[in-house]
Amino acid sequence: MSKYAALKKHLVVRGAATVEMTFAEIDDLVGGLPPSAREHRACWGNECNGRHVQARAWLDAKPVRGEPP
């Protein structure tokens, strides 16, 4: 299971097109963000075929029908 699976699940359950979260909230969900997450904006880009595996969490998050937001 990916370190970012909990983030993906959280986004899926929310079911919204946009979800605002703090670094602390994401940090708690994934069990600790790497230092680069706070130092480099590129960590939050939508790069799906590179080193930023965390991007898969939000790019693959699709709402589940019938689940409350």
trRosetta pair geometry for C-beta under 8 A, 3 or more apart (Angstrom, degrees):
i j d omega theta_ij theta_ji phi_ij phi_ji
1 5 4.9 -52 178 -10 97 157
2 5 4.6 133 63 -43 82 88
2 8 7.7 57 74 -2 127 131
2 53 6.8 -152 -150 153 122 121
2 56 7.4 -103 -149 83 170 126
2 57 7.3 -158 115 -75 138 96
3 30 5.5 57 152 -168 88 98
3 31 6.7 -110 -159 49 92 111
3 53 7.8 84 43 102 100 125
3 54 7.9 -49 85 -87 101 85
4 7 4.7 -43 -169 36 76 120
4 8 6.2 82 134 -24 82 95
4 30 5.7 -10 -100 -114 57 119
4 53 6.6 175 10 122 133 89
4 54 4.9 163 -85 -122 152 66
4 56 7.0 125 84 69 137 88
4 57 3.9 -103 149 -60 120 133
5 8 5.6 -53 -150 36 36 113
5 9 6.3 36 153 -20 67 105
5 57 7.4 -137 -81 -111 21 102
6 9 5.6 -50 -145 36 33 112
6 10 6.3 38 153 -23 64 104
6 29 4.6 -171 116 175 114 85
6 30 6.1 -173 58 -85 111 49
6 31 7.8 105 24 -18 144 89
7 10 5.7 -52 -149 34 31 114
7 11 6.5 28 154 -16 64 106
7 26 6.3 31 -108 -143 121 84
7 29 5.1 108 -76 123 72 135
7 30 5.6 -5 -38 -65 112 101
7 54 7.3 18 61 -156 158 89
7 57 4.4 30 91 173 112 148
7 58 7.3 -53 139 -55 112 78
8 11 5.8 -59 -151 38 31 109
8 12 6.3 32 153 -21 67 107
8 56 7.6 -30 -79 117 128 74
8 57 4.1 -125 -61 -152 87 75
8 58 7.3 -138 -100 -61 68 35
8 60 6.1 -9 -136 80 127 101
8 61 5.0 -161 -153 -78 69 95
9 12 5.6 -54 -146 35 32 112
9 13 6.3 29 158 -17 66 107
10 13 6.1 -58 -149 38 27 108
10 14 6.5 29 153 -21 62 107
10 19 7.9 158 128 157 94 161
10 29 5.8 -57 -22 -131 149 144
11 14 5.7 -53 -148 34 32 113
11 19 5.8 -151 -122 22 80 153
11 57 7.0 123 10 151 137 85
11 58 5.9 169 -93 -115 171 68
11 61 3.7 -9 103 -160 124 162
12 15 7.0 25 167 -68 37 62
12 61 4.9 -134 -60 -156 72 86
12 62 6.5 16 -119 64 92 37
12 63 6.2 155 -162 -108 58 33
12 64 5.8 52 166 -19 105 94
12 67 7.6 38 141 73 80 161
13 64 7.4 -7 -93 24 47 111
13 67 5.9 -108 -137 158 57 138
13 69 8.0 120 142 -153 55 30
14 19 5.1 66 112 -96 162 133
14 63 7.9 -96 85 -100 52 94
14 69 5.7 26 179 -169 48 71
15 63 3.5 71 -131 -123 82 120
15 64 7.2 -92 -87 37 107 58
15 67 6.0 173 -55 89 132 100
15 68 7.5 -158 17 130 140 25
15 69 4.4 -110 61 -103 108 74
16 19 5.3 127 69 -66 114 83
16 63 7.8 104 -17 -75 24 122
16 69 5.7 74 -51 -152 89 121
21 25 4.4 -122 -170 82 98 131
21 26 5.4 107 125 -49 130 91
22 25 4.7 102 52 3 78 99
22 26 7.2 -148 93 1 44 84
23 26 5.9 -60 -150 42 33 107
23 27 5.8 41 151 -27 68 111
23 33 6.7 -81 -170 14 91 156
23 37 7.3 143 -140 127 106 113
23 38 6.5 54 -142 -91 150 97
24 27 5.4 -53 -142 36 29 118
24 28 6.4 32 157 -20 63 104
25 28 5.9 -53 -152 33 29 111
25 29 6.6 27 152 -18 62 107
26 29 5.6 -56 -149 36 34 112
26 30 6.2 5 164 2 70 112
26 33 6.3 48 111 -63 103 123
26 37 7.9 -147 108 170 133 147
27 30 6.7 -73 -142 48 21 91
27 32 6.1 20 -165 -115 82 28
27 33 4.8 -76 -100 -7 80 100
28 31 7.9 28 -178 -67 24 31
30 33 6.4 75 71 -72 129 66
30 54 7.8 -12 -109 -119 157 112
33 37 4.0 -77 169 45 121 154
33 38 7.0 111 110 -32 129 89
34 37 5.5 119 62 -15 67 97
34 43 7.9 -155 67 -130 104 144
35 38 6.3 -65 -168 40 47 101
35 39 6.0 25 146 -9 78 122
36 39 5.4 -73 -135 51 38 105
36 40 5.1 -18 -175 23 83 116
36 43 5.5 146 128 -71 92 135
37 40 7.6 -51 -96 50 13 77
37 43 4.8 -146 -112 132 53 159
37 44 7.6 90 -153 -54 75 88
37 54 7.8 47 -102 3 115 170
40 43 5.1 103 86 -19 92 98
41 44 6.1 -65 -172 38 54 104
41 45 7.4 73 135 -45 73 91
42 45 5.3 -27 -158 -6 51 122
42 47 7.6 20 178 -11 85 136
42 52 7.3 -138 143 -69 79 137
43 52 6.1 169 -145 -123 46 115
43 54 7.0 26 175 49 85 136
44 55 8.0 131 -164 -86 26 89
45 52 6.5 124 63 37 84 174
45 55 6.7 -30 94 -90 55 135
46 55 5.5 139 -142 -158 35 125
46 58 7.9 -93 -111 86 84 110
46 59 6.1 116 -154 -78 91 116
47 50 4.4 -32 159 34 124 121
47 51 7.6 8 115 47 137 57
47 52 4.5 90 69 40 112 124
47 55 5.3 159 60 -2 57 166
48 55 5.7 -124 -83 112 57 121
48 56 6.3 103 -138 -83 81 71
48 59 5.4 -86 -91 75 117 173
52 55 4.6 56 119 -11 108 112
53 56 5.7 -32 -174 12 56 116
54 57 5.6 -34 -171 11 54 118
54 58 7.9 27 148 1 72 94
55 58 6.5 -65 -160 45 44 92
55 59 5.6 33 152 -14 78 118
56 59 5.7 -64 -131 48 30 106
56 60 5.3 15 173 -8 70 119
57 60 6.7 -64 -137 43 12 97
57 61 6.5 25 155 -41 54 108
58 61 5.4 -39 -141 12 36 121
63 67 6.7 -155 -176 57 83 111
63 69 7.8 -32 -127 -96 128 78
64 67 4.3 60 77 -7 98 130
